[in-house]
Amino acid sequence: QAAAVTPEEINLEIQRAHELIGLGRTDQALASLGRLIASEPAAAGPAELLMALAQLRAKRLAEAIRHAEASLRADPEHAATYTVLASGLQLSGRSRDAVHVLQRGLELDPTMTEAYSLGAQALSDLKAHQDAENWARTALQLTPDEADAHFAMGYVLHDLRPAQAEEAYRATLQREPEHMQAMQNLATLRARQGDRRGATHLLPDVLAGT
């Protein structure tokens, strides 16, 4: 009978898979994690979460959602997993479902800035403008130096108050100069305002990033 795998060994396998994903060897990492879950069902929580993140990064949204849901079945108290699931739902156009999932996650950890930032965008897509702005403000209050919190505010204000949205996108890029979504949205705003030169100036960086 094979010896039981220790938590330390499980963590080492998870770390190795994480490194493979960082190297762009996503499918190899997914295969390794699948074998780990098959041999050690106790590893399902963190392994499925990493698989969800890998699939999300690869834009395979249905698979990302499936793995995030599996991770939550294994460990429903892991608050950050709700944000990963909500990301897949939001990118799939299921904004209302994303908000409900984020609310469950925030019940476990009310300090998750990522959840408020993502929720602000989902609520904005649902045209719940006041709630969206409140969530974005909460994200900024929790982590005023976080690029994604500023981006969320820009996203919420994009059509409502363009000048403030541009200011928020600028704040995003000050903190994360390669934030592609902020660049793209800022270029869109400038083009809409007739500043074709300003929009064109951003396009090479946007195209390089995508």
Disulfide bonds with the S-S distance in Angstrom:
none
